Amino acid sequence: MSDTIELVRFRLQQGKTSADWLKANEKINVFMEAQPGFRFRSVSETGDGEWWDLVYWESLEAAEAAGEKFGAEMMPVCAPLVATDSVTISRSKAHVMQKG
């Protein structure tokens, strides 16, 4: 097994704010921390309003299992805020990880 990086890119729905999304992340963070294989999560916003949710998992299997649970448990939190047609999810094997 090797660490897996998951990148979720999306935009917020019209009229929703960064503050709205960051408040919702309080619940998402609790969910993520409880998932087996979770290592680290970072949420950032680009200058043109795209969001990047970057998550490190201990394995692809852990990422996939959490993804299935996320849909069932966290969609009520995300659906009112995220433009669903903007969501892309990609996963990759981490080859080099370095702490600064």
Secondary structure, DSSP 8 states (H G I E B T S, - for coil): ---EEEEEEEEB-TT--HHHHHHHHHHHHHHHHTSTTEEEEEEEE-TTSEEEEEEEES-HHHHHHHHHHHHHHHHHHHTTTB-GGG-EEEEEE-------
